[in-house]
Amino acid sequence: MIRLSKRIQRVAPSPTLAITARAKAMKAEGIDIISFGAGEPDFDTPEEICEAAKTAIDEGKTRYTPASGLAELRTAVADDYRRRNREVEADEVIITVGGKQALFNATQVLFDAGEKVLIPAPFWVSYPAQLHLAGAEPVILSTTREGDYKLQPSVLRGALEKEEIRGLILCSPSNPTGSTYSAEELQDLAAVLADFPDVVVMYDAMYDRLYFDAEVAPDLVAVAPELDGRVLTFNGFSKTYSMTGWRLGYAIGPREVIKAMGTLQSQSTSNATSFVQYGALEALRLDDAILAERRAAFQRRRDLIVDALRSIDGVRCPMPSGAFYVFPDFSEFIDPAKSEEEGYFADDLRLTEFLLVDAKVAVVPGSAFGAPGGLRLSYAMEDEQIREGVQRIKDALEKFRG
């Protein structure tokens, strides 16, 4: 029998993808399932982007590109960030096979075995897994629902003073909570980080254009330029432009780090798909009105799902400011010391199983994101599905408690 490496044995499959796959399997069996598990927009890729990719194929632009991406696309990304009041050069950008590869490349080139990296919870499920694959050690920091699930400066300082820390991962707007750091909140965190100059910051901004208080969410380096030489910003085309299956992301950071990431990429995947990169060029030229229309639709759905969830007795649901997720607190229904006959579930995994089987609704347990007791629901779906899905949850829980 072939022996697997200890490295891969420390990594579990993505629970978000597992939930989505199970819901699809049940649907294929003819079961009427409403899935709140999907981490992708339900809109089609804009036609302009599709046509640009088709044209690239027709013109024979199907050969290798430089491993770190087309020069014109790296320049276009840099130009996009200059419009956000941040100075970026093309050689500070790398194009990757999805945002996930950008993060993976960074963890591989930045962290050595045993080095510790801070991650506020709730967190995106791949952060700890990627750190484990790099041999690094994730250190989870608690946040609160009352604090909108954001890392507080005092908590950050306490963690940095307690032990030697190599890095910090922040996500804004957040997957899974939808919470977004304001410019002032980012500046407060930057003030703490100023006292710890050896800490590198990985700033995941994948949902920055799905922000409901402005056209784009605050950028860490733009509001705290003193951190410029120690921040890697991660972004992509999947969420903003409904290009999840196209698999195209990018990272922005110090030249020496971006160069190292390119070296790693040249020995792994090499370049992202050539004609997809030409589609991305068109995405960056897309009329902002198209994005504004989609953002407005998500905001309407956010308001709808939050109101519906708040109507469930015992559920507390913060109002997210970005992305397309809500992270309601269902901890009132969870108590490992009590039985289901008494009206409680042992944990959020059991609650999730109950909702899938009894309510025919798929959600993702908060424990997958380091925050047991919460549930992540994506509202990337039609309004009627949102209404029906939350009503099923409400009815099932009321029946459960008699």
Secondary structure as the mmCIF struct_conf table of DSSP 4:
data_model
#
loop_
_struct_conf.conf_type_id
_struct_conf.id
_struct_conf.beg_label_comp_id
_struct_conf.beg_label_asym_id
_struct_conf.beg_label_seq_id
_struct_conf.end_label_comp_id
_struct_conf.end_label_asym_id
_struct_conf.end_label_seq_id
HELX_LH_PP_P HELX_LH_PP_P1 ILE A 2 SER A 5
HELX_RH_AL_P HELX_RH_AL_P1 LYS A 6 GLN A 9
TURN_TY1_P TURN_TY1_P1 ARG A 10 ARG A 10
HELX_LH_PP_P HELX_LH_PP_P2 ALA A 12 SER A 14
HELX_RH_AL_P HELX_RH_AL_P2 PRO A 15 ALA A 28
TURN_TY1_P TURN_TY1_P2 GLU A 29 GLY A 30
STRN STRN1 ILE A 34 SER A 35
BEND BEND1 GLU A 40 GLU A 40
BEND BEND2 ASP A 42 PHE A 43
HELX_LH_PP_P HELX_LH_PP_P3 ASP A 44 PRO A 46
HELX_RH_AL_P HELX_RH_AL_P3 GLU A 47 ASP A 58
TURN_TY1_P TURN_TY1_P3 GLU A 59 GLY A 60
BEND BEND3 ARG A 63 ARG A 63
TURN_TY1_P TURN_TY1_P4 ALA A 67 SER A 68
HELX_RH_AL_P HELX_RH_AL_P4 ALA A 71 ARG A 82
TURN_TY1_P TURN_TY1_P5 ARG A 83 ASN A 85
HELX_RH_3T_P HELX_RH_3T_P1 ALA A 90 GLU A 92
STRN STRN2 VAL A 93 THR A 96
BEND BEND4 VAL A 97 VAL A 97
HELX_RH_AL_P HELX_RH_AL_P5 GLY A 98 LEU A 110
TURN_TY1_P TURN_TY1_P6 ALA A 113 GLY A 114
STRN STRN3 LYS A 116 PRO A 120
BEND BEND5 ALA A 121 PRO A 122
TURN_TY1_P TURN_TY1_P7 VAL A 125 VAL A 125
HELX_RH_AL_P HELX_RH_AL_P6 SER A 126 LEU A 133
TURN_TY1_P TURN_TY1_P8 ALA A 134 GLY A 135
STRN STRN4 GLU A 137 LEU A 141
TURN_TY1_P TURN_TY1_P9 ARG A 145 TYR A 149
HELX_RH_AL_P HELX_RH_AL_P7 PRO A 153 LYS A 162
BEND BEND6 GLU A 163 GLU A 163
STRN STRN5 GLY A 167 CYS A 171
BEND BEND7 SER A 172 PRO A 173
TURN_TY1_P TURN_TY1_P10 ASN A 175 THR A 177
HELX_RH_AL_P HELX_RH_AL_P8 ALA A 183 LEU A 193
TURN_TY1_P TURN_TY1_P11 ALA A 194 ASP A 195
TURN_TY1_P TURN_TY1_P12 PRO A 197 ASP A 198
STRN STRN6 VAL A 200 ASP A 204
TURN_TY1_P TURN_TY1_P13 MET A 206 ARG A 209
BEND BEND8 LEU A 210 LEU A 210
STRN STRN7 TYR A 211 TYR A 211
BEND BEND9 PHE A 212 VAL A 216
HELX_RH_AL_P HELX_RH_AL_P9 LEU A 220 VAL A 223
HELX_RH_3T_P HELX_RH_3T_P2 PRO A 225 ARG A 230
STRN STRN8 VAL A 231 GLY A 236
BEND BEND10 PHE A 237 PHE A 237
TURN_TY1_P TURN_TY1_P14 SER A 238 SER A 242
HELX_RH_3T_P HELX_RH_3T_P3 THR A 244 TRP A 246
STRN STRN9 GLY A 249 ILE A 252
HELX_RH_AL_P HELX_RH_AL_P10 ARG A 255 SER A 266
TURN_TY1_P TURN_TY1_P15 GLN A 267 THR A 269
BEND BEND11 ASN A 271 ASN A 271
HELX_LH_PP_P HELX_LH_PP_P4 ALA A 272 THR A 273
HELX_RH_AL_P HELX_RH_AL_P11 SER A 274 ALA A 283
TURN_TY1_P TURN_TY1_P16 LEU A 284 ARG A 285
BEND BEND12 LEU A 286 LEU A 286
HELX_RH_AL_P HELX_RH_AL_P12 ASP A 288 ARG A 310
TURN_TY1_P TURN_TY1_P17 SER A 311 SER A 311
BEND BEND13 ILE A 312 ILE A 312
TURN_TY1_P TURN_TY1_P18 ASP A 313 GLY A 314
STRN STRN10 ARG A 316 ARG A 316
STRN STRN11 GLY A 322 GLY A 322
TURN_TY1_P TURN_TY1_P19 ALA A 323 PHE A 324
STRN STRN12 TYR A 325 VAL A 326
STRN STRN13 ASP A 329 ASP A 329
HELX_RH_3T_P HELX_RH_3T_P4 SER A 331 PHE A 333
STRN STRN14 ILE A 334 ILE A 334
TURN_TY1_P TURN_TY1_P20 PRO A 336 ALA A 337
BEND BEND14 LYS A 338 LYS A 338
HELX_RH_3T_P HELX_RH_3T_P5 GLU A 340 GLU A 342
TURN_TY1_P TURN_TY1_P21 GLY A 343 GLY A 343
STRN STRN15 PHE A 345 PHE A 345
BEND BEND15 ALA A 346 ASP A 347
HELX_RH_AL_P HELX_RH_AL_P13 ASP A 348 PHE A 354
HELX_RH_PI_P HELX_RH_PI_P1 LEU A 355 ALA A 359
STRN STRN16 VAL A 361 ALA A 362
STRN STRN17 VAL A 364 PRO A 365
HELX_RH_3T_P HELX_RH_3T_P6 GLY A 366 PHE A 369
TURN_TY1_P TURN_TY1_P22 GLY A 370 GLY A 370
TURN_TY1_P TURN_TY1_P23 PRO A 372 GLY A 373
STRN STRN18 GLY A 374 GLY A 374
STRN STRN19 LEU A 375 SER A 378
BEND BEND16 MET A 381 MET A 381
HELX_RH_AL_P HELX_RH_AL_P14 ASP A 383 PHE A 400
TURN_TY1_P TURN_TY1_P24 ARG A 401 ARG A 401
#
